[in-house]
Amino acid sequence: MRIVYHNNSIIIMRKSIKGFFGKKFRTTHQILTSILCIVLIVYFMPRDKVFNYQFDINTPWSYGQLMANFDFPIYKSAEQIKAEQDSIRNHFAPYFVKDTTVVNNVLAMLRTRFHGSMYSIPKENYTEYRNRLKAIYEQGVISSEDLEKASSNKSRNIKLIINNVSSTESADNLLKTTSAYKKLIFGDTLPKEIQHSLRLEELIKPNIRYDAELSQNSLDQELEELSTSDGIVQKGQKIISRGEIVDYKTYQILQSYNYEIEKRTNNNKKTTLILLGQIIFVTICFTLLLAYIYTYANEVANSNNRFLLVMLLGTTFPIIVGLMMQNHTGNVAMVPFAIIPMLLSLFTSSRTAFVTHTISIIVCSIMLNSPYEFVLMQIPAGFVAMLCMRELSSRSQMFRCVLFVFLTYALSYFCYEIIIENDISKINFVTYIYFTINAILLLFAYPLMFIVEKLFGFVSNVTLIEISNINSELLRKLSQEAPGTFQHSMQVGNLAADAARNIGANSLEVRTGALFHDIGKTLNPIYFTENQSGGKNPHDELPPEESARIIIKHVTDGLALAEKHHLPRSIKNFITTHHGVSKAGYFYITYKNAHPGEEFDESIFTYPGPKPSTREQAILMLADCVEAASHSIKEYTAENIDNLVENMVSMKLDSGELNQSPLTFRDIEIIKSTFKERLKAIYHTRISYPTEKK
């Protein structure tokens, strides 16, 4: 069989072009994401409401001394104005007009009826009726409907207009038509038939009528003249000092100050300037964040998921603060900002976590009236959260982290207060309640961690510990069906974990990856030397290319098993990269020796790759080849072990297997030193015990 050799230069060129455009697309996508984040943050930032102090009645003032920057009135509250308006309505005296023509008409009717009566009526009776009518109309006669309007106010007073002259009268003095008629005929001695002939009930007519238009106009004027202020605050006058209780009067002053500031800044020109300043400031902050990512955080720049997580966390909390400031709800001290460094320390790096947290805090600070105090509280707390979460390995560590963050908040605030106020009695202990709420909300970082893992495909240390349990189904099967491979994986894990720990890489991740990197050998364990117990080697009956295919296939078999058992993506990457694009050397050389000078397809003997792209993957590749080669040493001396490590690492470097990993020369020297020390400890020579002479 003749195998044709193909030049790999075209394939390499295609990969380079694909990588170039892929990187360009990724960068464009990330920049657009950053712009979207800036737009969202600026959109939710307060612009009209620049008085961002948070206060309530009967609570201590937690900010510094507040002075008035200009004269302003103390506005009454809406409830107070409504109460005064209701009081005006309840005590308003309606206007009534007294018609003087009614009494003259009635007296004329009385005279006509007396003189035209068929009965002989004494003159003194006429005089009596005439005087009574005068007295009745002098007192005032009103209809029942108008009397109800006159009695509607609590004072039961009316404004009575007589000949365009107004005077205040009591509605109780007015007579209804029925009362006026009874008063007219009270004690009358005339016979009934004479009374009926005079039709006296027709002589009672209302002479007091309600003036609806004048009453409404007068009421409207009184309501309009109602003062909406209750005093004035002069420029430079102290409003409140730190620690003082906000009573009702001070609360009114603070609300009035807030209203005046909003009124003075509520115009298009000033709002546009504020918007422009916010856009520039937030853009500067996120530009610095992007500059850091592209300069120092390649693991974020090269991963859209990690980049998206950084931007999501860096944007969410400024939006929350913006909403709180716009609606004057809650206190920013209860917002769990430490979630940013807690989550990013798990899924990116501690440095990225701290930088993102700092940028987010700075953006939030420009929305507050006490930015200095806010930054002093949040930076130490975020730093402590970052340190506590760097190597998360248990649930209890999360609770300890929350406790330390709470203590940092409490201690930082206490120190700040006694430095500023120089008086412990003025410390606002209500803030510690907000810190407690903050700590409770921080506990939600634990379930949030699993949500982030599922959404973004990350893996946390807690998950790594769970899946690296050797009693799990997959590892137990490996230990039973391929015990030699299992022991090899354990040794590789120990070597790689020590090296990762010494250079600051994730030792838990690389150890877990080592346990699973050869899991594909479970399907054909007998074809691998570590599982052969000195019997017949099945490769002796196979051609080199077939043997190479079986050996290389353990990578794809391992990936299939990882997919079946739902292992995280990072563990799958260890399976595919631990051999990179190297060759199955034994069978490759065997084939070349058997076919000297013949061209053939070298890809048959080449692992599918890709090459390691992280420090952890590169460490595992080196540990795997060093541990496997260590079994070929005939005599375990310090010199042989040193030479072995140097040769194997140099071989990987010379072949270009590590040229895509971020390992530095210093890292490689530390890794080699770690391997040497570890192998010497494993293969040390025991002292021979003497035989007892008899």
C-alpha positions in Angstrom: 0.0 0.0 0.0 1.4 3.4 -1.0 0.5 6.3 1.2 0.7 9.7 -0.5 2.2 12.7 1.4 0.3 16.0 1.4 1.8 19.3 2.1 0.3 20.8 5.3 1.2 24.4 4.3 -2.3 25.0 2.7 -4.0 23.7 5.8 -1.9 25.9 8.0 -2.7 28.9 5.8 -6.4 28.2 6.0 -6.2 27.9 9.8 -4.3 31.2 10.0 -6.8 33.0 7.8 -9.7 31.5 9.8 -8.0 32.5 13.1 -7.4 36.1 11.8 -11.0 36.6 10.8 -12.3 34.8 13.8 -10.3 37.1 16.1 -11.4 40.2 14.2 -15.0 39.1 14.4 -14.7 38.4 18.1 -13.1 41.8 18.8 -15.9 43.6 16.8 -18.5 41.6 18.7 -16.9 42.5 22.0 -16.6 46.2 21.2 -20.3 46.3 20.2 -21.2 44.6 23.5 -19.2 47.2 25.4 -21.0 50.0 23.6 -24.4 48.4 24.4 -23.3 48.2 28.1 -22.4 51.9 28.1 -25.7 52.9 26.5 -27.6 50.9 29.1 -25.7 52.3 32.1 -26.1 55.9 30.9 -29.8 55.4 30.1 -30.5 54.4 33.7 -28.4 57.1 35.3 -30.3 59.9 37.0 -30.0 63.3 35.3 -32.9 65.4 36.6 -32.7 64.1 40.2 -29.3 65.3 41.2 -30.2 65.4 44.9 -29.3 61.8 45.6 -29.3 61.7 49.3 -31.4 58.9 50.8 -33.3 59.8 54.0 -36.5 59.2 55.9 -38.4 60.6 58.9 -37.0 59.5 62.3 -33.8 58.1 60.9 -30.3 59.4 61.4 -28.7 61.5 58.7 -25.8 59.3 57.4 -24.0 61.9 55.3 -21.9 64.9 56.1 -23.1 68.3 57.1 -25.5 69.7 54.5 -25.6 73.5 53.9 -28.0 75.4 51.7 -26.3 76.7 48.5 -29.1 79.2 47.8 -32.3 80.7 49.3 -35.3 78.4 49.0 -38.8 78.2 50.5 -39.8 75.4 52.8 -42.6 73.8 50.8 -45.6 72.3 52.5 -46.2 68.6 51.8 -49.0 67.5 49.5 -50.8 66.1 52.5 -50.5 69.4 54.4 -51.7 71.5 51.5 -54.7 69.2 51.0 -55.5 69.4 54.7 -55.4 73.2 54.5 -57.5 73.2 51.4 -60.1 70.9 53.0 -60.1 73.2 56.0 -60.8 76.2 53.8 -63.6 74.4 52.1 -65.1 73.2 55.4 -65.1 76.7 56.9 -65.9 78.7 53.8 -68.9 81.0 54.2 -71.0 81.0 51.0 -72.4 84.2 49.6 -76.2 85.0 49.7 -78.0 88.1 48.5 -80.9 89.7 50.3 -83.7 90.9 48.0 -85.2 94.0 49.5 -88.0 94.2 46.9 -89.7 91.1 48.3 -90.9 92.7 51.6 -92.4 95.7 49.8 -94.3 93.4 47.4 -95.5 91.3 50.2 -96.7 94.4 52.3 -98.6 95.7 49.2 -100.3 92.3 48.8 -101.3 92.4 52.5 -102.8 95.9 52.3 -104.8 94.9 49.2 -106.2 91.8 50.8 -107.2 93.5 54.0 -109.0 96.4 52.3 -110.6 94.2 49.7 -111.8 91.5 52.1 -115.5 90.8 52.4 -115.1 90.6 56.2 -114.8 93.4 58.5 -111.3 93.1 60.0 -110.1 95.3 62.8 -107.3 97.7 61.9 -105.1 96.5 64.8 -104.9 93.0 63.1 -103.6 94.5 59.9 -101.0 96.4 61.9 -100.0 93.2 63.7 -99.5 91.3 60.4 -97.7 94.1 58.8 -95.2 94.4 61.7 -94.7 90.6 61.8 -94.0 90.5 58.1 -91.4 93.3 58.4 -89.7 91.4 61.3 -89.7 88.1 59.4 -88.2 89.6 56.3 -85.8 91.6 58.3 -84.6 88.3 59.8 -84.5 86.6 56.4 -86.5 83.9 54.7 -84.6 81.2 52.9 -85.6 78.1 51.0 -84.8 74.6 52.4 -82.4 73.9 49.5 -80.5 77.2 50.0 -80.5 76.7 53.8 -78.7 73.4 53.3 -76.0 75.2 51.3 -75.8 77.8 54.0 -75.3 75.2 56.7 -72.7 73.1 54.8 -69.7 74.7 56.5 -68.6 73.9 60.0 -69.0 77.5 61.2 -72.6 77.7 59.8 -71.9 81.3 58.7 -72.8 83.0 55.5 -71.8 86.2 53.8 -75.0 88.2 53.3 -75.0 91.0 50.7 -77.5 93.8 51.2 -77.3 96.7 48.8 -73.8 95.6 47.7 -72.6 95.6 51.3 -71.4 92.2 52.7 -71.7 91.1 56.3 -71.2 87.8 58.1 -74.3 86.3 59.4 -75.2 83.0 61.1 -77.3 80.5 59.1 -79.1 79.6 62.2 -80.8 83.0 62.3 -82.5 82.5 59.0 -86.0 81.3 58.7 -87.3 78.6 56.4 -90.6 79.3 54.7 -92.5 76.9 57.1 -90.9 78.5 60.2 -91.7 82.0 58.8 -95.4 81.1 58.3 -95.7 79.7 61.8 -94.2 82.9 63.2 -96.6 85.0 61.2 -99.8 83.3 62.5 -98.5 82.5 66.0 -101.1 83.7 68.5 -103.5 85.0 65.8 -107.1 85.6 67.1 -108.8 86.0 63.8 -111.3 83.3 62.9 -110.2 80.6 60.6 -112.4 81.6 57.7 -110.9 85.1 57.7 -107.3 83.7 57.7 -108.2 81.5 54.7 -109.6 84.5 52.9 -106.4 86.4 53.4 -104.3 83.5 52.1 -101.4 84.4 54.5 -99.2 81.4 53.3 -98.8 83.3 50.0 -97.2 86.1 51.8 -94.2 84.0 52.8 -91.6 84.1 50.0 -87.7 83.6 50.3 -85.9 86.9 50.2 -82.4 85.3 50.8 -81.0 83.5 47.7 -77.8 81.7 47.2 -75.2 83.3 44.8 -73.5 80.3 43.3 -71.2 82.2 41.0 -69.9 84.6 43.6 -69.4 81.8 46.1 -67.4 79.7 43.7 -65.2 82.6 42.6 -64.5 83.6 46.2 -63.7 80.0 47.2 -61.3 79.6 44.2 -59.6 82.8 45.1 -59.0 81.7 48.7 -57.6 78.3 47.5 -55.4 80.1 45.0 -54.1 82.5 47.7 -53.2 79.5 50.0 -49.5 79.7 50.6 -47.5 76.5 49.5 -44.5 77.4 51.7 -43.9 77.5 55.4 -40.9 79.6 55.9 -37.6 80.1 54.1 -34.0 78.8 54.3 -31.3 81.3 53.7 -28.2 80.6 51.6 -25.4 79.2 53.8 -27.8 78.1 56.5 -27.1 74.6 58.0 -29.8 72.1 57.1 -28.6 69.0 59.0 -25.4 67.4 60.3 -24.2 63.8 60.3 -26.0 61.7 62.9 -28.9 64.1 63.5 -32.4 62.6 63.4 -34.5 63.7 60.5 -37.6 65.0 62.1 -40.8 66.1 60.3 -39.6 69.7 59.9 -36.2 68.7 58.6 -37.8 66.2 56.3 -39.8 69.1 54.8 -36.7 71.2 54.3 -34.8 68.3 52.6 -37.7 67.6 50.3 -37.9 71.4 49.5 -34.2 71.5 48.8 -34.5 68.5 46.5 -37.4 70.1 44.7 -35.6 73.4 44.2 -32.5 71.6 42.8 -34.6 69.6 40.4 -36.4 72.8 39.3 -33.2 74.7 38.8 -31.6 71.8 36.7 -34.7 70.8 34.8 -34.0 72.4 31.5 -32.9 70.9 28.2 -29.5 72.6 28.1 -28.4 71.5 31.6 -29.8 68.0 31.1 -27.8 67.7 27.8 -24.6 68.7 29.6 -25.2 66.1 32.3 -25.9 63.4 29.7 -22.8 64.3 27.8 -20.6 64.2 30.9 -22.1 60.8 31.9 -21.5 59.3 28.4 -17.8 60.5 28.4 -17.1 59.3 31.9 -18.7 55.8 31.5 -17.0 55.5 28.1 -13.6 56.3 29.7 -14.2 53.7 32.4 -15.1 50.9 30.0 -12.3 51.8 27.6 -9.9 51.3 30.5 -11.6 47.9 31.2 -11.2 46.9 27.6 -7.6 48.0 27.5 -6.9 45.9 30.6 -8.6 42.9 29.0 -6.8 43.0 25.7 -3.4 43.7 27.4 -3.4 41.5 30.5 -6.5 39.1 30.4 -6.1 37.0 27.3 -8.3 34.3 28.8 -11.2 36.9 28.7 -10.3 38.5 25.4 -10.2 35.0 23.7 -13.5 33.8 25.2 -16.7 35.5 24.3 -18.5 33.8 27.2 -16.0 35.1 29.8 -16.0 38.6 28.1 -19.8 38.6 28.3 -19.8 37.6 31.9 -17.4 40.4 32.8 -19.5 43.0 30.9 -22.8 41.6 32.4 -21.5 41.9 36.0 -19.9 45.2 35.3 -23.1 46.6 33.9 -25.8 45.1 36.2 -24.8 46.9 39.4 -24.5 50.4 37.9 -28.0 49.9 36.5 -29.3 48.8 39.9 -27.8 51.9 41.6 -29.2 54.1 38.8 -32.7 52.8 39.4 -32.4 53.2 43.1 -31.3 56.8 42.7 -34.0 57.7 40.3 -36.8 56.3 42.5 -35.2 57.1 45.9 -35.7 53.5 47.1 -33.4 51.5 49.4 -29.8 52.3 50.4 -26.8 51.4 48.3 -25.1 49.9 51.3 -27.4 46.9 51.0 -26.5 46.2 47.3 -24.1 43.1 47.2 -21.4 44.5 45.0 -19.0 41.8 46.2 -20.8 39.4 44.0 -18.7 40.8 41.1 -15.2 39.7 42.5 -16.7 36.5 44.0 -18.0 35.2 40.6 -15.2 36.6 38.4 -12.5 35.1 40.8 -14.0 31.7 40.1 -14.4 31.9 36.4 -11.7 34.3 35.2 -8.8 35.5 37.4 -8.4 37.4 40.6 -6.9 40.4 38.7 -9.8 40.6 36.3 -12.2 40.3 39.2 -10.6 43.2 41.1 -10.3 45.5 38.0 -13.9 44.9 36.9 -15.1 45.5 40.5 -13.2 48.7 40.7 -14.5 50.0 37.4 -18.1 49.2 38.4 -17.7 50.9 41.7 -16.2 54.1 40.1 -19.1 54.2 37.6 -21.6 53.9 40.5 -19.9 56.5 42.6 -20.8 59.4 40.2 -24.5 58.8 40.8 -24.1 59.3 44.6 -23.6 62.4 46.8 -21.0 60.6 48.9 -18.8 58.9 46.3 -15.7 59.1 48.5 -17.3 57.2 51.4 -18.9 54.7 48.9 -15.6 53.9 47.3 -13.9 53.5 50.7 -16.5 50.9 51.7 -16.6 48.9 48.5 -13.0 48.6 47.4 -11.7 46.8 50.6 -14.8 44.5 50.7 -14.3 43.6 47.0 -10.6 42.8 47.7 -11.5 40.5 50.6 -14.1 38.7 48.5 -11.6 38.2 45.7 -9.0 36.7 48.1 -11.6 34.4 49.8 -12.9 33.0 46.5 -9.6 32.4 44.7 -9.6 28.7 45.5 -13.1 27.8 46.3 -13.2 24.2 47.4 -16.2 23.8 49.8 -19.5 25.3 50.6 -18.3 26.4 54.0 -15.8 28.6 52.3 -18.6 30.6 50.7 -20.1 31.3 54.1 -16.7 32.3 55.5 -16.3 34.7 52.6 -19.6 36.4 53.2 -18.7 36.7 56.9 -15.3 38.3 56.1 -17.0 40.7 53.6 -19.5 41.8 56.3 -16.7 42.3 58.8 -14.8 44.4 56.3 -17.8 46.6 55.6 -18.5 47.0 59.3 -14.9 47.8 60.3 -14.3 50.1 57.3 -17.4 52.1 58.1 -16.6 52.2 61.8 -13.1 53.6 61.1 -14.4 56.1 58.6 -17.0 57.4 61.0 -14.7 57.9 63.9 -12.2 59.6 61.7 -14.7 62.0 60.2 -16.9 62.6 63.3 -14.4 62.0 66.1 -17.4 60.9 68.2 -18.7 57.3 68.5 -22.1 58.5 69.6 -22.7 60.0 66.1 -22.2 56.7 64.3 -25.2 55.7 62.2 -25.9 52.2 63.4 -28.8 51.8 60.9 -26.1 51.4 58.2 -25.1 48.1 59.9 -28.6 46.8 59.2 -28.0 47.5 55.5 -24.7 45.7 55.7 -26.5 42.7 57.2 -29.0 42.7 54.3 -26.0 43.0 52.0 -24.4 39.8 53.5 -27.7 37.9 53.2 -28.0 38.8 49.5 -24.3 37.8 49.1 -25.3 34.2 50.0 -27.2 34.1 46.7 -23.8 34.0 45.0 -23.7 30.3 45.6 -26.8 29.3 43.6 -25.9 32.0 41.1 -22.5 30.3 40.6 -24.3 27.2 39.3 -26.5 29.3 37.0 -23.5 31.0 35.5 -21.9 27.6 35.0 -24.9 26.3 33.0 -25.4 29.5 31.0 -21.8 30.2 30.1 -20.3 26.7 30.1 -17.9 27.4 32.9 -16.8 25.1 35.7 -16.1 26.1 39.3 -13.8 24.4 41.8 -16.8 23.0 43.7 -17.9 21.2 40.5 -14.4 20.0 39.8 -14.2 18.5 43.3 -17.5 16.7 42.7 -16.6 15.2 39.3 -13.0 14.3 40.4 -14.4 11.9 43.1 -12.7 8.6 42.2 -15.9 6.7 43.2 -17.8 8.3 40.4 -19.0 5.9 37.7 -16.5 6.9 35.0 -13.4 6.9 37.2 -14.4 3.7 38.9 -14.8 2.0 35.6 -11.3 3.3 34.6 -9.8 1.9 37.7 -11.4 -1.5 37.2 -10.9 -2.0 33.4 -7.7 -0.1 32.9 -5.9 -0.1 36.3 -2.5 0.9 34.8 -4.0 3.9 33.1 -5.8 4.8 36.3 -2.5 4.8 38.2 -0.8 6.7 35.4 -3.6 9.3 35.6 -3.3 9.7 39.3 0.5 10.2 39.0 0.1 12.7 36.2 -2.5 14.6 38.3 -0.1 14.8 41.3 2.7 16.1 39.1 0.6 18.6 37.2 -1.2 19.9 40.4 2.2 20.6 42.1 3.5 22.4 39.0 0.3 24.4 38.6 0.3 25.4 42.2 3.9 26.6 42.0 3.3 28.9 39.0 -0.1 30.2 40.2 -2.3 28.2 37.8 -5.5 26.3 38.8 -4.2 23.2 40.4 -7.6 21.7 41.0 -8.6 22.1 37.4 -5.4 20.5 36.0 -5.6 17.6 38.5 -9.2 16.9 37.5 -8.3 17.1 33.8 -5.4 14.6 34.5 -7.9 12.1 36.0 -10.0 12.1 32.8 -7.4 12.8 30.1 -6.9 9.1 29.2 -10.5 8.0 29.9 -10.8 6.8 26.3 -8.4 3.9 27.0 -11.2 2.3 29.0 -12.6 1.0 25.7 -9.4 -0.8 24.6 -7.2 -1.0 27.7 -5.1 -4.0 26.5 -3.6 -2.0 23.6 -1.8 0.3 26.1 1.4 -0.8 27.7 0.5 0.3 31.2 -2.3 -2.2 31.2 -0.3 -5.1 29.8 1.0 -7.5 32.4 3.9 -9.0 30.5 1.8 -11.2 28.2 1.4 -11.1 24.5 1.3 -7.6 23.0 -1.6 -7.3 20.5 0.3 -4.7 18.5 2.7 -7.4 17.5 0.1 -8.7 15.1 -0.9 -5.3 13.7 0.7 -3.0 11.1 2.1 0.3 12.5 -0.6 2.4 10.9 -3.4 0.3 12.5 -1.7 0.4 15.9 -1.3 4.1 15.6 -5.0 4.4 14.7 -6.0 2.5 17.9 -3.7 4.5 20.1 -4.8 7.9 18.7 -8.4 6.8 18.9 -8.3 7.0 22.7 -8.6 10.8 22.3 -11.8 10.7 20.3 -13.1 7.8 22.5 -12.4 9.8 25.6 -14.2 12.8 24.1 -17.3 10.6 23.3 -17.3 9.3 26.9 -17.0 12.8 28.3 -20.0 13.9 26.1 -22.0 10.9 27.3 -21.3 11.6 31.0 -21.8 15.4 30.6 -18.3 16.5 31.7 -17.6 20.2 31.5 -16.1 21.7 28.4 -12.8 22.5 30.2 -12.3 18.8 31.1 -13.1 17.8 27.5 -10.4 20.3 26.4 -7.8 18.4 28.5 -8.7 15.2 26.7 -8.3 16.7 23.2 -5.1 18.7 23.9 -3.0 16.5 26.1 -1.2 15.1 23.0 -1.6 18.2 20.9 -0.8 17.5 17.3 2.2 15.3 18.1 2.7 11.9 16.6 2.4 8.4 17.9 6.2 8.2 17.9 6.8 4.5 18.3 4.7 3.5 15.4 5.6 6.5 13.3 9.3 5.6 13.5 8.6 1.9 13.0 6.7 2.7 9.8 9.4 5.0 8.5 12.1 2.4 9.2 10.1 -0.2 7.3 9.5 2.2 4.4 12.8 4.1 3.9 12.6 7.1 1.5 8.9 6.5 0.8 6.4 9.4 1.0 3.3 8.8 3.1 0.5 10.6 4.8 1.9 11.6 8.2 -1.6 12.6 9.5 -2.3 8.8 10.0 0.2 9.0 12.9 -0.7 12.5 14.1 -3.1 13.2 17.0 -6.1 15.4 16.0 -5.2 18.1 18.5 -5.6 21.0 19.1 -2.6 22.3 20.9 -2.8 23.4 24.5 -4.1 27.0 24.8 -4.1 27.5 28.6 -1.4 27.1 31.2 -3.3 24.2 32.7 -3.5 22.3 29.4 0.2 22.8 28.7 1.2 21.6 32.2 -0.9 18.4 31.7 0.8 17.7 28.4 4.2 18.0 30.0 3.3 16.0 33.0 1.8 13.3 30.9 4.8 12.8 28.7 7.3 13.0 31.6 5.4 10.5 33.7 5.0 8.1 30.9 8.7 8.4 29.9 9.8 8.0 33.6 8.9 4.3 33.4 11.6 3.7 30.7 14.4 4.7 33.0 16.6 1.7 33.8 18.3 3.2 36.9 16.5 6.0 38.9 19.3 8.3 39.7 19.1 12.1 40.2 21.0 12.7 37.0 18.9 10.4 34.9 15.7 12.0 36.2 17.0 15.5 35.5 18.0 14.5 32.0 14.7 12.8 31.3 12.7 15.9 32.4 15.0 18.3 30.4 14.8 16.1 27.3 11.0 15.7 27.3 10.3 19.3 27.9 12.8 20.4 25.3 11.2 18.0 22.8 7.7 19.6 23.3 9.2 23.1 23.0 11.1 22.2 19.8 8.1 20.6 18.2 6.0 23.7 18.8 3.4 22.0 20.9 3.5 24.8 23.5 3.6 27.8 21.1 -0.2 28.6 21.7 0.0 28.3 25.5 0.6 31.4 27.7 3.5 29.7 29.6 6.6 31.9 30.1 10.2 30.7 30.3 10.1 31.3 34.0 6.9 29.1 34.3 8.7 26.3 32.3 11.7 26.4 34.6 9.5 26.1 37.7 7.6 23.3 36.1 10.8 21.4 35.3 12.1 21.9 38.8 8.8 20.6 40.2 8.8 17.5 38.1 12.4 16.7 39.0 11.7 17.0 42.7 8.5 15.0 42.5 10.0 12.2 40.5 13.0 11.9 42.8 10.6 11.6 45.7 8.6 8.9 43.9 11.6 6.8 42.7 14.0 7.3 45.6 16.3 4.4 46.5 15.5 2.6 49.7 18.2 1.5 52.1 18.9 -2.2 52.1 18.4 -3.7 55.6 21.3 -5.9 56.9 20.7 -9.6 57.5 21.0 -10.8 61.1 24.0 -13.1 61.7 23.4 -16.3 63.6 
